[in-house]
Amino acid sequence: MKKEKHRHKEAVSSQKHVTAINALLLIQLILMLTLSIGITQLISISTSGMSDKYMTTIADERSRIIRNYVESAENILASYSHAGEVRRVLENPSDTEAVAAAQKYTEEFSKDIKNLEGIYVSEWNTHVIVHTDPMTVGITTRTGDSLKALQNALSDAGNEVYDTGIIASPATGRQIVSMYRAVYGQDGNPVGIAGLGIYTDGLVDVLDTLSSHDMGRSFYSMIDIKDRRYIFHTEENRISSEANISPLLALCSSLEGSSEDKCGKFTYKVQNTEYVSMYSYISDMGWLFMIDDTASEVYSLTRNMRGYLVLFCIFCFILIVMFNIINKKRQDTAEHLTTVVEKHERTRESLSNAVYNDFLTDIRNRISFSSDFEEGKITVPEKAAYYFALFNIRNFSKVNILFGEEAGDMILVTSARLLNQNFPGAQVYRTGSDEFVVAQLLPEGKSGYDQFMESINQTMNNFSRPFEAGDDRINVTYSVSAAFKSKDVNISVLPALKNIMNMSVQQGPVIITDLDIANI
């Protein structure tokens, strides 16, 4: 009887133990399921947010590239319209000498502009006086209402550049960035128009070379929120057509009149396919740049994560392993996104350097000089002056013919290095194929004059020595002209230096001319 009671107690105890184990397993299963559901939600939200942030970053970065591309073109047009040749020909359009000088300046100025469709000067009625394409000179580009609309837009823009956006070139049919700037006479009334067209080929090449990780079907477009028409699209046949996507039209209405740059997203459907559009609003231009892709591709990472977690719930015994794999994948994705952002930043910096720096000599170029010394941009401290020197290599083309382009490149690089050494603290520019300009801020008076003249003499002494290119010893002759200015420093200094150089060839030694009193 006692044995039966003992076995009954053991059976009860064993049953309780099994029940406890089953309860523990049930609790673990519930905890695992709860944890799995929670992790699934967390991962979905996190990866969706990362995908949105990634596309937003790309949209913002590419809109900055577009802004830089347009602003660079604006700076080119502004610099061109400030030239003395442009102003003189507009004040005297029937003066054949002024027309010839302006045409020559236009052709020389355009040589350094990449992807140029055309740059020109016309009278206020759009009668073309000078153009990079001489065949275009003499035509009138606008009449009637279109002429009046352009004149009103230029008057509203004042001294600023008026952008008409990205359009199809009337001459070539290719996409260009088109812009105009009014030129005013001494009486404050407009006397003419400077126009510029830059092909978007360079912009498209930059945008297409930027990586779109796991978004092979993405496409970009840009719309003018005022008229809701596409001004840029990867499908060229849609340029100038009106947008017909309801969420996009609603977004344009909400952004119209806003002066603040904004980024965000919206979704829409086309033939039962859902698309996600990340946008970046360029407020000062009134342009909305967008990158669109299918929702399935944008959130492919989220979908993949959910699949992993479903398998994780089925095979609970590999919970820890799967959790580590997912965390590792998230970390790799975050690191990759950081790498992509850094790469895009380097691309943007490279684009800026390509526009403002000379690739061969690694010094600033003519565009940079025009930008640095725009009218009204430079303020000279009291009792100081800007000293300028123009160095020109005579008959440089013969060096390339006799000794080869590599020898010519070596002479240019060495010349730039010597100028930097002999003019410490100065800004050195390569403003032409065979000319350099030095700009240095020095004390006004004898001390600054003597210091600058000493640097010039030292440089000319260095330049008088033969350049060694392999077994060849090449003698190169340099011309130099110099001037200083303490008032109204601007890009008109460069034409003045060239005039001084032309006169100095006949007059002899180098003299630093005071441009504040000289009539050059």
C-alpha positions as CSV (number, residue, x, y, z in Angstrom):
1,M,0.0,0.0,0.0
2,K,2.9,2.3,0.9
3,K,4.6,1.4,-2.4
4,E,1.5,2.3,-4.4
5,K,1.2,5.6,-2.6
6,H,4.9,6.3,-3.4
7,R,4.5,5.4,-7.1
8,H,1.4,7.7,-7.2
9,K,3.4,10.5,-5.7
10,E,6.2,10.0,-8.3
11,A,3.6,9.9,-11.1
12,V,2.1,13.1,-9.8
13,S,5.5,14.7,-9.4
14,S,6.5,13.6,-13.0
15,Q,3.3,14.9,-14.4
16,K,3.8,18.2,-12.7
17,H,7.4,18.3,-14.1
18,V,6.2,17.6,-17.6
19,T,3.5,20.2,-17.2
20,A,6.0,22.7,-16.0
21,I,8.3,22.0,-19.0
22,N,5.3,22.3,-21.3
23,A,4.4,25.5,-19.7
24,L,8.0,26.8,-19.9
25,L,8.1,25.9,-23.6
26,L,4.8,27.5,-24.2
27,I,6.0,30.7,-22.4
28,Q,9.2,30.6,-24.5
29,L,7.2,30.2,-27.7
30,I,4.9,33.1,-26.7
31,L,8.0,35.2,-25.9
32,M,9.6,34.2,-29.2
33,L,6.5,35.0,-31.2
34,T,6.1,38.3,-29.4
35,L,9.7,39.1,-29.8
36,S,9.6,38.1,-33.5
37,I,6.5,40.2,-34.2
38,G,8.1,43.2,-32.4
39,I,11.4,42.7,-34.3
40,T,9.5,42.4,-37.6
41,Q,7.7,45.7,-37.0
42,L,10.9,47.4,-35.8
43,I,12.9,46.1,-38.8
44,S,10.1,47.1,-41.3
45,I,9.9,50.6,-39.9
46,S,13.7,51.0,-39.7
47,T,14.5,49.7,-43.2
48,S,11.7,51.7,-44.7
49,G,13.0,54.8,-43.1
50,M,16.5,54.0,-44.3
51,S,15.2,53.5,-47.9
52,D,13.4,56.8,-47.7
53,K,16.4,58.6,-46.3
54,Y,18.7,57.1,-49.0
55,M,16.4,58.2,-51.8
56,T,16.0,61.6,-50.2
57,T,19.8,61.9,-50.0
58,I,20.2,61.1,-53.6
59,A,17.5,63.5,-54.7
60,D,18.9,66.3,-52.6
61,E,22.5,65.6,-53.8
62,R,21.5,65.6,-57.5
63,S,19.4,68.8,-57.0
64,R,22.5,70.4,-55.6
65,I,24.5,69.3,-58.7
66,I,21.8,70.8,-60.9
67,R,21.9,74.0,-58.9
68,N,25.7,74.1,-59.2
69,Y,25.5,73.5,-62.9
70,V,23.0,76.3,-63.4
71,E,24.8,78.7,-61.1
72,S,28.1,78.0,-62.9
73,A,26.4,78.9,-66.2
74,E,24.9,82.1,-64.6
75,N,28.4,83.1,-63.4
76,I,29.7,82.6,-66.9
77,L,27.0,84.8,-68.4
78,A,27.4,87.4,-65.8
79,S,31.1,87.6,-66.3
80,Y,30.6,87.8,-70.1
81,S,28.0,90.6,-69.9
82,H,30.3,92.7,-67.7
83,A,33.0,92.8,-70.4
84,G,33.9,96.2,-71.8
85,E,33.6,94.9,-75.4
86,V,30.0,93.9,-74.7
87,R,29.0,97.2,-73.2
88,R,30.7,99.2,-76.0
89,V,29.1,97.3,-78.8
90,L,25.6,97.7,-77.3
91,E,26.1,101.4,-76.9
92,N,27.4,101.6,-80.5
93,P,25.9,98.7,-82.4
94,S,26.7,100.3,-85.8
95,D,30.4,100.8,-85.0
96,T,32.1,98.1,-87.0
97,E,35.3,98.2,-84.9
98,A,33.2,97.7,-81.7
99,V,31.3,94.8,-83.4
100,A,34.6,93.2,-84.5
101,A,36.1,93.5,-81.0
102,A,33.0,92.1,-79.4
103,Q,32.9,89.2,-81.8
104,K,36.6,88.4,-81.2
105,Y,36.1,88.6,-77.4
106,T,33.0,86.3,-77.7
107,E,34.9,83.7,-79.6
108,E,37.9,83.8,-77.2
109,F,35.7,83.8,-74.1
110,S,33.7,80.8,-75.4
111,K,36.8,78.6,-75.9
112,D,37.0,77.6,-72.2
113,I,33.3,76.9,-71.8
114,K,32.4,73.2,-71.8
115,N,29.1,72.0,-73.4
116,L,28.5,75.4,-74.9
117,E,25.5,75.7,-77.3
118,G,26.0,79.4,-77.9
119,I,26.7,82.8,-76.2
120,Y,25.8,86.0,-77.8
121,V,24.8,89.7,-77.5
122,S,21.7,91.3,-79.0
123,E,20.1,94.6,-79.0
124,W,17.0,95.1,-76.7
125,N,14.8,94.0,-79.6
126,T,16.8,90.7,-79.8
127,H,18.6,91.6,-83.0
128,V,21.8,89.6,-82.7
129,I,25.0,91.7,-82.9
130,V,27.7,89.0,-82.0
131,H,27.4,85.3,-81.6
132,T,29.8,82.3,-81.1
133,D,28.3,81.1,-84.4
134,P,28.9,84.0,-86.9
135,M,26.1,82.6,-89.1
136,T,23.6,83.6,-86.5
137,V,24.6,87.3,-86.4
138,G,22.0,89.6,-87.9
139,I,18.9,87.5,-87.0
140,T,16.1,88.7,-84.7
141,T,15.2,85.9,-82.3
142,R,11.9,87.2,-80.9
143,T,9.1,89.4,-82.0
144,G,5.6,90.4,-80.8
145,D,4.3,88.9,-77.6
146,S,7.3,86.6,-77.0
147,L,9.6,89.6,-77.3
148,K,7.5,91.6,-74.8
149,A,7.4,88.7,-72.4
150,L,11.2,88.3,-72.5
151,Q,11.7,92.1,-72.0
152,N,9.3,92.2,-69.0
153,A,11.0,89.2,-67.4
154,L,14.5,90.8,-67.9
155,S,13.2,94.1,-66.4
156,D,11.8,92.2,-63.4
157,A,15.2,90.4,-63.0
158,G,17.1,93.7,-62.9
159,N,20.8,93.0,-62.7
160,E,20.2,89.3,-62.1
161,V,20.3,86.5,-64.6
162,Y,16.9,85.4,-65.9
163,D,16.7,81.6,-66.2
164,T,14.2,80.2,-68.7
165,G,14.9,76.7,-67.6
166,I,15.9,73.6,-69.5
167,I,14.5,73.7,-73.0
168,A,15.0,72.1,-76.4
169,S,17.5,74.2,-78.4
170,P,15.7,75.8,-81.4
171,A,19.0,75.3,-83.4
172,T,19.9,71.7,-82.6
173,G,16.9,70.3,-80.8
174,R,19.1,69.1,-77.9
175,Q,18.4,70.0,-74.3
176,I,20.1,73.2,-73.0
177,V,20.0,75.4,-70.0
178,S,18.8,78.7,-71.4
179,M,19.4,82.1,-69.6
180,Y,19.5,85.8,-70.4
181,R,20.8,88.9,-68.6
182,A,19.9,92.5,-69.4
183,V,22.7,95.0,-70.0
184,Y,22.0,98.6,-68.9
185,G,23.4,101.8,-70.2
186,Q,24.6,104.7,-68.2
187,D,21.1,106.2,-68.0
188,G,19.9,103.1,-66.3
189,N,17.8,101.9,-69.2
190,P,18.4,98.5,-70.9
191,V,20.5,98.7,-74.0
192,G,20.7,95.0,-74.9
193,I,20.7,91.4,-73.9
194,A,23.4,88.8,-73.2
195,G,22.2,85.2,-73.8
196,L,23.7,81.8,-73.1
197,G,22.8,78.2,-73.9
198,I,24.6,75.3,-72.2
199,Y,24.0,71.8,-73.3
200,T,22.7,69.5,-70.5
201,D,24.9,66.7,-71.8
202,G,27.5,67.3,-69.1
203,L,24.8,67.5,-66.4
204,V,23.2,64.2,-67.6
205,D,26.6,62.5,-67.6
206,V,27.2,63.5,-64.0
207,L,23.8,62.4,-62.9
208,D,24.0,59.1,-64.7
209,T,27.4,58.3,-63.2
210,L,26.1,58.6,-59.7
211,S,25.3,55.2,-58.2
212,S,21.7,54.2,-57.4
213,H,22.2,51.2,-55.2
214,D,19.6,48.4,-55.9
215,M,17.5,50.9,-57.8
216,G,18.2,50.0,-61.5
217,R,14.7,51.1,-62.7
218,S,14.8,54.5,-61.1
219,F,14.4,57.6,-63.2
220,Y,14.6,61.3,-62.6
221,S,12.7,64.4,-63.7
222,M,12.3,68.1,-63.0
223,I,9.2,70.3,-63.2
224,D,8.5,74.0,-63.1
225,I,5.9,74.4,-60.4
226,K,4.5,77.5,-62.0
227,D,3.2,75.9,-65.1
228,R,3.4,72.3,-64.0
229,R,5.4,71.4,-67.1
230,Y,8.4,69.1,-67.2
231,I,11.6,71.0,-67.9
232,F,13.8,67.9,-67.6
233,H,13.1,64.2,-67.9
234,T,15.0,61.0,-68.8
235,E,12.3,60.5,-71.4
236,E,12.9,63.5,-73.7
237,N,9.5,63.3,-75.4
238,R,7.9,64.3,-72.0
239,I,9.8,67.6,-71.9
240,S,7.5,70.6,-72.0
241,S,4.4,68.3,-71.4
242,E,2.1,69.0,-68.5
243,A,2.2,66.7,-65.4
244,N,-0.9,64.7,-64.9
245,I,-0.2,63.0,-61.6
246,S,-2.6,64.2,-58.9
247,P,-0.2,64.0,-55.9
248,L,2.4,65.9,-57.9
249,L,0.0,68.6,-58.8
250,A,-1.1,68.9,-55.2
251,L,2.5,69.2,-54.1
252,C,3.2,71.9,-56.7
253,S,0.2,73.9,-55.3
254,S,1.5,73.6,-51.7
255,L,5.1,74.6,-52.7
256,E,4.1,77.5,-55.0
257,G,5.3,80.8,-53.5
258,S,7.5,79.1,-50.9
259,S,11.0,80.5,-50.5
260,E,12.3,77.5,-48.5
261,D,14.1,74.5,-50.0
262,K,12.3,71.3,-49.0
263,C,12.7,67.6,-49.4
264,G,10.1,64.8,-49.0
265,K,8.3,62.1,-50.8
266,F,4.9,61.2,-52.3
267,T,3.4,58.0,-53.8
268,Y,1.2,57.4,-56.9
269,K,0.0,54.6,-59.0
270,V,0.3,54.0,-62.8
271,Q,-1.5,50.9,-64.2
272,N,-1.7,49.2,-60.8
273,T,2.0,49.7,-60.1
274,E,2.8,51.8,-57.1
275,Y,5.7,54.3,-57.4
276,V,7.6,56.3,-54.7
277,S,8.9,59.7,-55.7
278,M,11.5,61.5,-53.5
279,Y,11.7,65.2,-54.3
280,S,14.0,68.2,-53.6
281,Y,12.5,71.6,-54.1
282,I,14.9,74.3,-55.5
283,S,13.1,77.4,-54.2
284,D,15.1,80.2,-55.8
285,M,14.5,78.6,-59.3
286,G,11.0,77.3,-58.7
287,W,12.1,73.8,-59.8
288,L,11.1,70.5,-58.3
289,F,13.6,67.7,-58.9
290,M,12.3,64.1,-58.4
291,I,13.7,60.6,-58.4
292,D,11.0,58.0,-58.9
293,D,11.1,54.2,-58.6
294,T,8.7,51.4,-58.0
295,A,7.7,50.8,-54.3
296,S,8.7,47.1,-54.7
297,E,12.3,48.1,-55.6
298,V,12.5,51.0,-53.1
299,Y,11.4,48.8,-50.2
300,S,13.0,45.6,-51.4
301,L,15.2,45.6,-48.4
302,T,12.1,45.8,-46.1
303,R,10.4,42.9,-48.0
304,N,13.6,40.8,-47.7
305,M,13.8,41.4,-44.0
306,R,10.2,40.3,-43.5
307,G,11.0,37.1,-45.3
308,Y,13.9,36.4,-43.1
309,L,11.9,37.0,-40.0
310,V,9.1,34.6,-41.2
311,L,11.7,31.9,-41.5
312,F,13.0,32.9,-38.2
313,C,9.6,32.3,-36.6
314,I,9.3,28.8,-38.2
315,F,12.8,27.7,-37.2
316,C,12.9,29.1,-33.6
317,F,16.0,27.1,-32.8
318,I,18.1,29.4,-35.1
319,L,16.8,32.5,-33.5
320,I,20.1,33.8,-32.3
321,V,21.9,33.1,-35.6
322,M,19.2,34.8,-37.6
323,F,19.1,37.8,-35.3
324,N,22.9,38.2,-35.7
325,I,22.6,37.9,-39.5
326,I,19.9,40.5,-39.7
327,N,21.8,42.9,-37.4
328,K,24.9,42.4,-39.5
329,K,23.0,43.1,-42.7
330,R,21.6,46.3,-41.2
331,Q,25.0,47.4,-40.2
332,D,26.4,46.7,-43.6
333,T,23.6,48.6,-45.2
334,A,24.1,51.6,-43.0
335,E,27.9,51.6,-43.7
336,H,27.2,51.3,-47.4
337,L,24.8,54.3,-47.3
338,T,27.5,56.3,-45.5
339,T,30.0,55.4,-48.2
340,V,27.6,56.4,-51.0
341,V,26.9,59.8,-49.4
342,E,30.7,60.4,-49.0
343,K,31.2,59.4,-52.6
344,H,28.5,61.8,-53.8
345,E,30.1,64.6,-51.8
346,R,33.5,63.9,-53.4
347,T,31.7,63.9,-56.8
348,R,30.2,67.3,-56.1
349,E,33.6,68.7,-55.0
350,S,35.3,67.2,-58.1
351,L,32.6,69.0,-60.3
352,S,33.3,72.3,-58.6
353,N,37.1,71.9,-59.0
354,A,36.7,71.0,-62.7
355,V,34.8,74.2,-63.3
356,Y,37.1,76.6,-61.4
357,N,40.5,75.0,-61.6
358,D,42.9,74.3,-64.4
359,F,43.4,70.6,-64.7
360,L,47.0,70.7,-66.0
361,T,48.7,73.2,-63.7
362,D,46.3,72.7,-60.7
363,I,45.8,76.5,-60.3
364,R,42.7,78.6,-60.8
365,N,41.4,79.2,-64.3
366,R,39.9,82.2,-66.2
367,I,36.3,81.4,-65.0
368,S,37.6,81.5,-61.4
369,F,39.3,84.8,-62.0
370,S,36.1,86.2,-63.5
371,S,34.2,84.9,-60.4
372,D,36.7,86.2,-57.9
373,F,36.9,89.7,-59.4
374,E,33.3,90.3,-60.3
375,E,32.3,94.0,-60.2
376,G,31.6,95.1,-56.6
377,K,32.8,91.8,-55.1
378,I,36.2,92.9,-54.0
379,T,36.6,95.4,-51.2
380,V,40.2,96.6,-50.8
381,P,41.3,97.5,-47.2
382,E,42.4,101.1,-46.5
383,K,46.0,101.8,-47.5
384,A,46.2,98.7,-49.6
385,A,46.0,97.9,-53.2
386,Y,45.7,94.9,-55.5
387,Y,48.7,94.3,-57.7
388,F,48.3,92.4,-60.9
389,A,50.9,90.9,-63.3
390,L,50.1,89.2,-66.7
391,F,52.8,86.8,-67.9
392,N,52.5,85.6,-71.5
393,I,54.7,82.9,-73.2
394,R,55.6,84.2,-76.7
395,N,55.2,81.9,-79.6
396,F,54.2,79.1,-77.3
397,S,52.6,77.1,-80.2
398,K,56.1,76.7,-81.7
399,V,57.2,74.9,-78.5
400,N,54.5,72.3,-79.0
401,I,55.4,71.9,-82.7
402,L,59.2,71.6,-82.2
403,F,59.4,69.7,-79.0
404,G,56.0,68.1,-78.5
405,E,53.0,68.7,-76.3
406,E,54.6,67.0,-73.3
407,A,57.4,69.5,-73.3
408,G,54.8,72.3,-73.6
409,D,52.8,70.9,-70.7
410,M,56.0,70.7,-68.6
411,I,56.8,74.4,-69.3
412,L,53.2,75.4,-68.3
413,V,53.4,73.4,-65.0
414,T,56.8,74.7,-64.2
415,S,55.7,78.3,-64.9
416,A,52.7,77.9,-62.5
417,R,55.0,76.5,-59.8
418,L,57.6,79.3,-60.1
419,L,54.8,81.9,-60.0
420,N,53.5,80.4,-56.8
421,Q,57.0,80.3,-55.3
422,N,57.9,83.9,-56.3
423,F,54.6,85.5,-55.3
424,P,54.0,84.2,-51.7
425,G,50.4,84.7,-50.6
426,A,49.2,85.7,-54.1
427,Q,46.5,84.2,-56.2
428,V,47.7,82.7,-59.5
429,Y,45.4,82.0,-62.4
430,R,45.9,80.5,-65.9
431,T,43.7,82.7,-68.0
432,G,44.6,81.4,-71.4
433,S,46.5,78.6,-73.1
434,D,49.8,80.5,-72.7
435,E,49.1,83.3,-70.2
436,F,49.0,83.5,-66.4
437,V,47.7,86.3,-64.1
438,V,49.0,87.0,-60.6
439,A,46.8,88.9,-58.1
440,Q,48.3,90.0,-54.8
441,L,47.0,92.3,-52.0
442,L,49.9,94.5,-50.8
443,P,50.4,97.8,-48.9
444,E,49.7,100.8,-51.0
445,G,52.8,102.9,-51.9
446,K,56.5,102.3,-52.3
447,S,56.8,99.2,-50.1
448,G,54.1,97.3,-52.0
449,Y,55.4,98.5,-55.3
450,D,59.0,97.4,-54.5
451,Q,57.9,94.0,-53.2
452,F,55.8,93.3,-56.3
453,M,58.6,94.5,-58.6
454,E,61.1,92.3,-56.8
455,S,58.8,89.3,-57.3
456,I,58.4,90.1,-61.0
457,N,62.2,90.5,-61.5
458,Q,62.9,87.2,-59.7
459,T,60.3,85.4,-61.8
460,M,61.6,86.8,-65.1
461,N,65.1,85.8,-64.0
462,N,63.8,82.2,-63.5
463,F,62.0,82.2,-66.8
464,S,65.2,83.3,-68.6
465,R,66.8,80.0,-67.8
466,P,66.3,77.1,-70.3
467,F,63.7,74.5,-69.5
468,E,65.0,70.9,-69.6
469,A,62.8,68.3,-71.3
470,G,64.7,65.1,-71.6
471,D,67.8,65.8,-73.7
472,D,66.4,69.2,-74.9
473,R,67.1,72.6,-73.4
474,I,64.2,74.9,-74.4
475,N,64.6,78.7,-74.2
476,V,61.2,80.4,-73.8
477,T,60.6,84.2,-73.9
478,Y,58.0,85.7,-71.6
479,S,56.2,89.1,-71.8
480,V,54.9,90.7,-68.7
481,S,52.7,93.7,-67.8
482,A,51.8,94.9,-64.3
483,A,49.4,97.2,-62.7
484,F,47.8,98.0,-59.3
485,K,44.3,99.2,-58.3
486,S,42.9,100.2,-55.0
487,K,39.4,101.3,-56.2
488,D,36.7,99.3,-57.9
489,V,38.7,96.2,-58.5
490,N,37.0,94.0,-61.1
491,I,37.6,91.7,-64.1
492,S,38.2,94.6,-66.5
493,V,41.7,94.5,-65.1
494,L,42.5,91.6,-67.5
495,P,41.8,93.5,-70.7
496,A,43.8,96.5,-69.2
497,L,46.8,94.2,-68.6
498,K,46.7,93.0,-72.1
499,N,46.6,96.6,-73.5
500,I,49.5,97.5,-71.2
501,M,51.5,94.4,-72.5
502,N,50.9,95.5,-76.1
503,M,52.2,98.9,-75.3
504,S,55.1,97.7,-73.2
505,V,56.5,95.6,-76.1
506,Q,57.3,98.9,-77.7
507,Q,58.1,101.0,-74.6
508,G,60.7,98.7,-73.0
509,P,61.1,97.9,-69.2
510,V,58.2,96.7,-67.0
511,I,56.4,99.5,-65.2
512,I,53.6,98.9,-62.7
513,T,50.7,101.1,-64.0
514,D,48.3,102.8,-61.6
515,L,44.9,101.8,-63.0
516,D,43.0,104.2,-60.7
517,I,44.3,107.1,-62.8
518,A,45.4,105.5,-66.0
519,N,42.9,105.6,-69.0
520,I,43.4,102.1,-70.5
